[in-house]
Amino acid sequence: MNIGLFIIGDEILSGKRQDKHLAKVIELLGARGLSLSWAKYLGDDREQLIREYATAFAGGDLFFSCGGIGATPDDHTRQAAAAALGRPLELHPEAAELIWQRIQQMAAEQGTTPDRDHPDTRRRLEMGVFPQGAGIIPNPYNKIPGFSIDGRAYFVPGFPVMAHPMIEWVLDQAHADLHQAVVTRERSLIVQGAMEASLTPLMERIEQDFPGIKVFSLPSVDHPQWGRHIELGVKGGPDALDAAYAALREGIAQFGATVGTELVR
């Protein structure tokens, strides 16, 4: 199953905050033998979010969305997800109870008495208004939950301290069946004196001869150590990786290019 990631927020696109989700999600997936198929950065634009979520729901991928699930005017994720699905929004009873527990906890810490009918309480409960039929994702940091749709779309806060353990919970509790004991590996080498276009037939032959192996090419024109070069490699499960790499290396030698540093990941 393809796995995708949305990272939501004008503050990311403007540079006010640096994204911390992409690298962490790649790490969490990799620890379970999984990989990220795509990622998108989006601003706080409801119409754009509706379009992107609708495309993702129609595509069938499993995906995570980080950010925009609060209840302030610049938060649009919950509303956009509902619109993309064509479902109404409704207060999730379990989410409401968890939010109320958090309100009570905060009141106890401040020495005040919580009021369920207070306007501030009602505004906080808005954070538990999800698309109809949504499930909840527990938040170990402050109880305010995220939500899930149909067991394949997961919406969590933008705060990394909340989002990352919530994503980890989803991967382990809802999708343990996707975990793979075999983690994808990479072997590559630095090639000098060749152009990508000339090496393309070799790359295509490697993928054809070794099903399940992917060949990658990362050119550079100004590397401080290797100068103009191509990092050419293979990635996949260990069963065929070494044989594919050997074939790749032999093909490069026959081509007459210079082989430099070899890398293993």
C-alpha positions as CSV (number, residue, x, y, z in Angstrom):
1,M,0.0,0.0,0.0
2,N,1.3,3.5,-0.9
3,I,1.7,5.8,2.1
4,G,1.4,9.6,1.8
5,L,1.8,12.6,4.0
6,F,0.2,16.1,4.1
7,I,2.0,18.8,6.1
8,I,-0.4,21.7,6.6
9,G,0.3,25.3,7.6
10,D,1.1,28.7,6.3
11,E,3.8,29.0,8.9
12,I,5.7,26.1,7.2
13,L,5.4,27.7,3.7
14,S,6.4,31.1,4.9
15,G,9.5,29.8,6.8
16,K,8.2,31.0,10.2
17,R,8.6,27.4,11.4
18,Q,10.7,24.5,10.1
19,D,9.0,21.3,9.2
20,K,9.9,18.5,11.5
21,H,7.3,15.9,10.3
22,L,8.8,14.7,7.0
23,A,12.0,13.3,8.3
24,K,10.3,11.8,11.4
25,V,7.6,10.0,9.4
26,I,10.2,8.6,7.1
27,E,12.0,7.3,10.2
28,L,8.9,5.8,11.8
29,L,8.0,4.1,8.6
30,G,11.5,2.8,8.0
31,A,11.7,1.2,11.4
32,R,8.7,-0.9,10.4
33,G,10.0,-1.8,6.9
34,L,7.7,0.7,5.2
35,S,8.4,3.8,3.1
36,L,6.8,7.0,2.2
37,S,5.4,7.2,-1.4
38,W,4.6,10.9,-1.5
39,A,4.4,14.1,0.6
40,K,2.8,17.5,0.1
41,Y,3.1,20.8,1.8
42,L,-0.1,22.9,1.8
43,G,-1.1,26.2,3.2
44,D,-4.2,27.1,5.3
45,D,-6.5,27.3,2.2
46,R,-9.7,25.5,2.7
47,E,-10.5,25.1,-1.0
48,Q,-7.1,23.8,-1.8
49,L,-7.3,21.4,1.1
50,I,-10.7,20.1,-0.1
51,R,-9.3,19.4,-3.6
52,E,-6.2,17.7,-2.3
53,Y,-8.0,15.5,0.2
54,A,-10.7,14.6,-2.3
55,T,-7.9,13.4,-4.7
56,A,-6.2,11.4,-1.8
57,F,-9.5,9.8,-0.7
58,A,-10.3,8.8,-4.3
59,G,-6.8,7.4,-4.8
60,G,-7.0,4.7,-2.2
61,D,-3.6,5.4,-0.5
62,L,-3.1,5.3,3.3
63,F,-2.1,8.9,4.3
64,F,-1.4,11.1,7.3
65,S,-2.2,14.8,7.6
66,C,-0.4,16.9,10.2
67,G,-1.8,20.3,11.2
68,G,-4.9,22.4,11.0
69,I,-7.2,20.4,13.3
70,G,-7.7,23.1,15.9
71,A,-10.7,25.4,16.3
72,T,-9.3,28.8,15.4
73,P,-10.2,30.6,12.1
74,D,-7.0,29.5,10.4
75,D,-7.7,25.8,11.0
76,H,-9.5,24.2,8.1
77,T,-8.5,20.6,8.1
78,R,-11.6,19.1,9.8
79,Q,-14.0,21.1,7.6
80,A,-12.0,20.4,4.4
81,A,-11.9,16.6,5.1
82,A,-15.6,16.6,5.6
83,A,-16.3,18.5,2.5
84,A,-14.0,16.3,0.4
85,L,-15.9,13.2,1.7
86,G,-19.3,14.8,1.3
87,R,-20.1,14.1,4.9
88,P,-21.5,16.4,7.6
89,L,-19.5,17.4,10.7
90,E,-20.6,16.2,14.1
91,L,-19.3,16.2,17.6
92,H,-17.7,12.9,18.3
93,P,-18.9,11.7,21.8
94,E,-15.6,10.1,22.9
95,A,-13.6,13.1,21.6
96,A,-15.9,15.4,23.6
97,E,-15.4,13.4,26.8
98,L,-11.6,13.4,26.3
99,I,-11.6,17.2,25.8
100,W,-13.8,17.7,28.8
101,Q,-11.4,15.6,30.9
102,R,-8.6,17.9,29.7
103,I,-10.6,21.0,30.6
104,Q,-11.2,19.6,34.1
105,Q,-7.5,18.7,34.5
106,M,-6.5,22.3,33.5
107,A,-9.1,23.8,35.9
108,A,-7.8,21.6,38.8
109,E,-4.2,22.8,38.1
110,Q,-5.4,26.4,38.1
111,G,-7.6,26.0,41.2
112,T,-10.8,26.9,39.3
113,T,-14.2,25.2,38.6
114,P,-14.8,24.1,35.0
115,D,-18.1,25.1,33.4
116,R,-19.4,22.9,30.6
117,D,-21.6,25.7,29.3
118,H,-19.0,28.4,29.3
119,P,-18.3,29.8,25.8
120,D,-14.6,28.9,26.1
121,T,-15.6,25.3,26.8
122,R,-17.9,25.2,23.8
123,R,-15.1,26.5,21.6
124,R,-12.7,23.9,22.9
125,L,-15.2,21.2,22.2
126,E,-15.1,22.3,18.6
127,M,-11.8,20.4,18.4
128,G,-13.9,17.2,18.7
129,V,-16.1,18.0,15.7
130,F,-15.1,15.5,13.0
131,P,-16.5,14.2,9.7
132,Q,-19.4,11.8,10.3
133,G,-18.2,8.3,11.0
134,A,-14.7,9.3,12.0
135,G,-12.7,7.3,14.6
136,I,-10.4,8.9,17.1
137,I,-6.6,8.9,17.5
138,P,-5.5,9.2,21.1
139,N,-3.2,12.0,22.0
140,P,-0.9,11.1,24.9
141,Y,0.3,14.6,25.4
142,N,-2.9,16.5,26.3
143,K,-5.9,14.1,25.5
144,I,-7.1,16.3,22.6
145,P,-7.6,13.5,19.9
146,G,-7.0,13.4,16.2
147,F,-9.3,11.6,13.9
148,S,-9.3,8.8,11.3
149,I,-11.4,8.1,8.3
150,D,-12.2,4.6,7.1
151,G,-9.0,3.1,8.5
152,R,-6.7,4.7,6.0
153,A,-6.7,8.5,6.5
154,Y,-5.3,9.9,9.7
155,F,-5.4,13.5,10.9
156,V,-3.2,14.7,13.7
157,P,-2.1,18.1,15.2
158,G,0.7,20.1,13.8
159,F,2.7,20.0,17.0
160,P,5.5,17.3,16.6
161,V,5.3,16.4,20.3
162,M,1.7,15.3,19.8
163,A,1.7,14.2,16.1
164,H,4.7,11.8,16.2
165,P,3.5,9.5,19.0
166,M,0.0,9.6,17.5
167,I,1.3,8.5,14.1
168,E,3.4,5.8,15.8
169,W,0.2,4.6,17.6
170,V,-1.6,4.3,14.2
171,L,1.2,2.4,12.6
172,D,1.4,-0.1,15.5
173,Q,-2.2,-0.4,16.5
174,A,-4.1,0.0,13.3
175,H,-1.6,-1.2,10.7
176,A,0.7,-3.8,12.3
177,D,-0.3,-6.1,9.4
178,L,1.7,-3.8,7.0
179,H,4.9,-4.1,9.0
180,Q,7.7,-5.9,7.1
181,A,10.4,-7.9,8.8
182,V,12.7,-7.2,5.9
183,V,13.8,-3.6,5.8
184,T,14.7,-2.0,2.4
185,R,18.4,-1.5,1.9
186,E,20.5,0.5,-0.6
187,R,23.8,0.0,-2.2
188,S,25.2,2.7,-4.4
189,L,28.5,4.0,-5.9
190,I,29.9,7.3,-7.1
191,V,30.2,7.3,-10.9
192,Q,32.4,9.8,-12.8
193,G,32.9,10.3,-16.5
194,A,29.4,9.2,-17.6
195,M,26.0,10.9,-18.4
196,E,22.7,9.7,-17.0
197,A,21.3,9.3,-20.5
198,S,24.1,6.9,-21.4
199,L,23.5,4.8,-18.3
200,T,19.7,4.6,-18.7
201,P,19.7,1.4,-20.7
202,L,21.8,-0.3,-17.9
203,M,19.4,1.0,-15.3
204,E,16.4,-0.4,-17.2
205,R,18.0,-3.8,-17.7
206,I,18.8,-4.1,-13.9
207,E,15.2,-3.4,-13.0
208,Q,14.0,-5.9,-15.6
209,D,16.4,-8.6,-14.5
210,F,15.8,-8.2,-10.8
211,P,12.1,-7.8,-10.0
212,G,11.5,-5.9,-6.8
213,I,14.7,-3.9,-7.2
214,K,14.6,-0.2,-7.9
215,V,17.5,1.6,-9.5
216,F,18.1,5.3,-8.6
217,S,20.3,8.0,-10.0
218,L,21.3,11.2,-8.2
219,P,23.4,13.5,-10.3
220,S,25.5,16.4,-8.9
221,V,27.5,19.1,-10.6
222,D,29.4,20.7,-7.8
223,H,29.9,18.3,-4.9
224,P,32.8,19.5,-2.7
225,Q,34.5,16.1,-2.6
226,W,33.5,14.3,-5.9
227,G,32.8,17.2,-8.2
228,R,30.5,16.4,-11.2
229,H,29.3,12.8,-10.6
230,I,26.3,10.5,-10.4
231,E,25.4,8.5,-7.4
232,L,24.0,5.3,-9.0
233,G,22.5,2.6,-6.9
234,V,19.9,-0.1,-6.2
235,K,17.4,-0.5,-3.4
236,G,15.2,-3.3,-2.3
237,G,15.1,-6.4,-0.1
238,P,18.3,-8.2,0.7
239,D,17.5,-11.3,-1.3
240,A,18.3,-9.8,-4.6
241,L,20.1,-6.6,-3.6
242,D,23.6,-7.9,-3.7
243,A,23.2,-9.6,-7.1
244,A,21.6,-6.5,-8.6
245,Y,24.4,-4.3,-7.3
246,A,27.0,-6.7,-8.7
247,A,25.3,-6.5,-12.1
248,L,25.1,-2.7,-11.9
249,R,28.8,-2.4,-11.0
250,E,29.8,-4.7,-13.8
251,G,27.7,-2.8,-16.3
252,I,29.4,0.5,-15.2
253,A,32.8,-1.1,-15.6
254,Q,32.0,-2.3,-19.1
255,F,30.8,1.2,-19.9
256,G,34.2,2.5,-19.0
257,A,33.2,5.0,-16.4
258,T,35.2,5.6,-13.2
259,V,33.8,4.0,-10.1
260,G,34.5,5.9,-6.9
261,T,33.2,5.6,-3.3
262,E,30.7,2.8,-2.6
263,L,27.9,3.4,-0.2
264,V,25.6,1.1,1.9
265,R,22.5,2.3,3.7
